[in-house]
């Protein structure tokens, strides 16, 4: 199994992926564990403490997963205003 943080384990022939949803407000964020239908214990966390260099007041976050056969790549994008941050 895998979540959007990159943890993975799976059967020899296939993998099962679980994804989390992130909510940002001011200088904090919450991770919503979709598979458990709840926020993660201990949230909210401070953005600057968890993502070095990422400013507060993030407007949006997107994660794009591309696959090519058994391989995959995860690209993460943060947005503030009209600008892509990472």
Helices and strands as residue ranges (DSSP letters): E 20-25, E 28-33, E 38-39, E 45-46, H 47-50, E 60-68, E 71-80, E 83-84
